[in-house]
Amino acid sequence: METKKYPLSKTLKRMLANAWIENKKLFGRVVLYMIIAGIYPFFAVVLPKLLIGVLETNGDNVEDSIKQVVMIVGGFFILAGSFGFLQAYIHDADYNKISRLRLNCLNVTFTKLLTMDYKYREDAQFLDQYNLAFESTSSNDNGVEGIYHKLYDMPAGVVSILILALLIGWKNPLILLGILLNIVVGLLVEKTANGYQYSMREEEGKAHRRKDYYYKTTYDFAYGKDLRLFGFEKRIIDNYNFEISQYVKITRLVQNKQLRLGVLSLLAALVSDALTYGLLIVGVIRGMSIADFSMYLSAVITLTTLLITFSKDVAFVYKEGLYVEDFYRFIDADLGTKGGDREALAETLEVEFRNVTFRYPGTEKDIFKNLNFTIHKGEKLAIVGINGAGKSTLVKLMTGLFEPTEGEILINGIPQKEFDKQEYFKMFSVVFQDVKPIAFTIGENVSCASDDIQTAQILNCLERVGLGDKVKSFDKGLDQMMLKIIDENGTQFSGGESQKLMIARALYKDANMVILDEPTAALDALAEAEIYKDFDDLVAGKTSVYISHRLSSTKFCDKIALFDGNGLAEYGNHDELMELRGEYYHMFSVQGKYYKEESLG
Ligand SMILES: Nc1ncnc2c1ncn2[C@@H]1O[C@H](COP(=O)(O)OP(=O)(O)OP(=O)(O)O)[C@@H](O)[C@H]1O
């Protein structure tokens, strides 16, 4: 990801520009709120002066004093009450509009995540950075929304501060100076503490990712069985506790720094208070009325509070602005290669690996080195090999989910890079090892679309994989929702049924090339035999790749490629590889013996 820095002003400008595009009226509301909330604190400042003034001037005339006090207090309640009510009403009404601005940013994040190149999803370094970017859109109080709330509140604070600063400065500018000293020190302290916190963000992000992993493992149902049956509970809890302690260590470092810096703020506040009280008391000695004394004192206290809030808000915007910057960098980063301009081919495919070397990002080991081989037009290729030999990696390369580190892949002689990414994907129907239906309807899961669904075609594909009766058993048929997470009446397919559903999806797509990455691992023997029997029909003359650990499946393929962890070790048809008496022969003999023993038994 790009790490270019840009100033806070640019981040704020962009945030304001986005807000302007999304809700222009909000700017008018900010002005209205600024006037009402800006004047509001002034009432409380003047009230003591008016009350003490009445009591001072009326002396023994109790009746007049009571009348005037009642009028002042009544007037205060009406005015301050109305302003207070309006302020709260406008603020509450606009809160959701501001939250909406964040939700729009979240939408942009989701779109980016869904459209970025797949390789980033398997890249731990990228995931750390993504977590940081995601942080700035994940809460009401921080990041994007936190700043928008502050930008909404701060103009009102400025109005109050100006009114009170004028009042106090007019009386004695030295008092203002004391308050300003307090605020400037506070601001510098806050800025330093926040800068330190931000500098720890990468470590914090990593600790957060690890802690989060264990947290999610505890409630992710997919792990539920293994955790219990293999007694992982204690280990998970111990690891979770360890990661929490690591996380706390980092946050404690930040807190300690904040505490040490806080002493400076305290000293500045003491100096400022001494100056304020000293100057006001000297004023009284020189003849200032008690009513004025109380008003100025109240003004100083209110102004100090407002300035502290304001300086905290500035520091907050500065700190959170850095996180929002991370978010914009993520949004701006070029994470999705569009590829070239070529459209999908309409013909049968030939795939050539030419001197392909591949290493996963951030790793040292080459999964393939100078790999050369071709899958010819219309050929059925079986890929076999031990676990971790690189079979699935080969599929990811073939389908353009990852690009070769060196060398190139050619489709009908055309370099893979020349194709538009989306067009390129159109040419492949793939069934992956780890099948997961999405919480959509069955029809949508097969067609991958929500409109223009070819019902007859979907049903036909489902029939062909043996799911016809299952779908007919639902009242809603193809409209039956899958999984229970969105719809509690959703259906839960077994592992094998899910695998069949994915094969139906691949059939429906009817792409130029079919790739099945262990598509029968979860199927029972009968279902697997059915799929094998119909394999020719399923791929219907298309170029196809079939990855399986069950070597019986290689028999109906034209060619077999055996990978052994160091690349392509053996290549040929079944008879040729058996004659070679190499690894394939060995694997086939072991599996054959096992099958024979099983059938004899
Ligand atoms: N995202 C990744 N980052 C780093 N290494 C990876 C990544 N994905 C896979 N690998 C490594 O690449 C190697 C090949 O993995 P691959 O999944 O392609 O093997 P496979 O032959 O399909 O294995 P299996 O038969 O178990 O499915 C393995 O050593 C694996 O650990």
The ligand as a Tripos MOL2 file, in Angstrom:
@<TRIPOS>MOLECULE
LIG
   31    33     1     0     0
SMALL
NO_CHARGES

@<TRIPOS>ATOM
      1 N1         -1.4620  -17.0280    1.0270 N.pl3     1 LIG1
      2 C1         -0.3460  -17.7360    1.1930 C.ar      1 LIG1
      3 N2          0.7570  -17.1430    1.6810 N.ar      1 LIG1
      4 C2          1.8830  -17.8480    1.8520 C.ar      1 LIG1
      5 N3          2.0290  -19.1540    1.5540 N.ar      1 LIG1
      6 C3          0.9440  -19.7990    1.0730 C.ar      1 LIG1
      7 C4         -0.2990  -19.1320    0.8660 C.ar      1 LIG1
      8 N4         -1.1800  -20.0300    0.3840 N.ar      1 LIG1
      9 C5         -0.5230  -21.2050    0.2730 C.ar      1 LIG1
     10 N5          0.7650  -21.0720    0.6880 N.ar      1 LIG1
     11 C6          1.7940  -22.1030    0.6960 C.3       1 LIG1
     12 O1          1.9950  -22.5170   -0.6310 O.3       1 LIG1
     13 C7          2.2620  -23.9090   -0.6800 C.3       1 LIG1
     14 C8          1.3220  -24.5570   -1.7020 C.3       1 LIG1
     15 O2         -0.0140  -24.4660   -1.1950 O.3       1 LIG1
     16 P1         -1.2560  -25.0080   -2.0410 P.3       1 LIG1
     17 O3         -2.4740  -24.6820   -1.2720 O.co2     1 LIG1
     18 O4         -1.1440  -24.5250   -3.4200 O.co2     1 LIG1
     19 O5         -0.9720  -26.5750   -1.9850 O.3       1 LIG1
     20 P2         -1.8990  -27.7770   -2.4960 P.3       1 LIG1
     21 O6         -1.0260  -28.6340   -3.3520 O.co2     1 LIG1
     22 O7         -3.1640  -27.2790   -3.1070 O.co2     1 LIG1
     23 O8         -2.1730  -28.5050   -1.1060 O.3       1 LIG1
     24 P3         -3.4200  -29.4320   -0.6660 P.3       1 LIG1
     25 O9         -3.3120  -30.7270   -1.3910 O.co2     1 LIG1
     26 O10        -3.1780  -29.6090    0.7700 O.co2     1 LIG1
     27 O11        -4.6640  -28.6850   -0.9730 O.co2     1 LIG1
     28 C9          2.0990  -24.4410    0.7160 C.3       1 LIG1
     29 O12         3.3760  -24.5970    1.2800 O.3       1 LIG1
     30 C10         1.3480  -23.3360    1.4410 C.3       1 LIG1
     31 O13         1.7370  -23.2550    2.7690 O.3       1 LIG1
@<TRIPOS>BOND
     1     1     2 1
     2     2     3 ar
     3     2     7 ar
     4     3     4 ar
     5     4     5 ar
     6     5     6 ar
     7     6     7 ar
     8     6    10 ar
     9     7     8 ar
    10     8     9 ar
    11     9    10 ar
    12    10    11 1
    13    11    12 1
    14    11    30 1
    15    12    13 1
    16    13    14 1
    17    13    28 1
    18    14    15 1
    19    15    16 1
    20    16    17 2
    21    16    18 1
    22    16    19 1
    23    19    20 1
    24    20    21 2
    25    20    22 1
    26    20    23 1
    27    23    24 1
    28    24    25 2
    29    24    26 1
    30    24    27 1
    31    28    29 1
    32    28    30 1
    33    30    31 1
@<TRIPOS>SUBSTRUCTURE
     1 LIG1         1 GROUP 0 **** ****
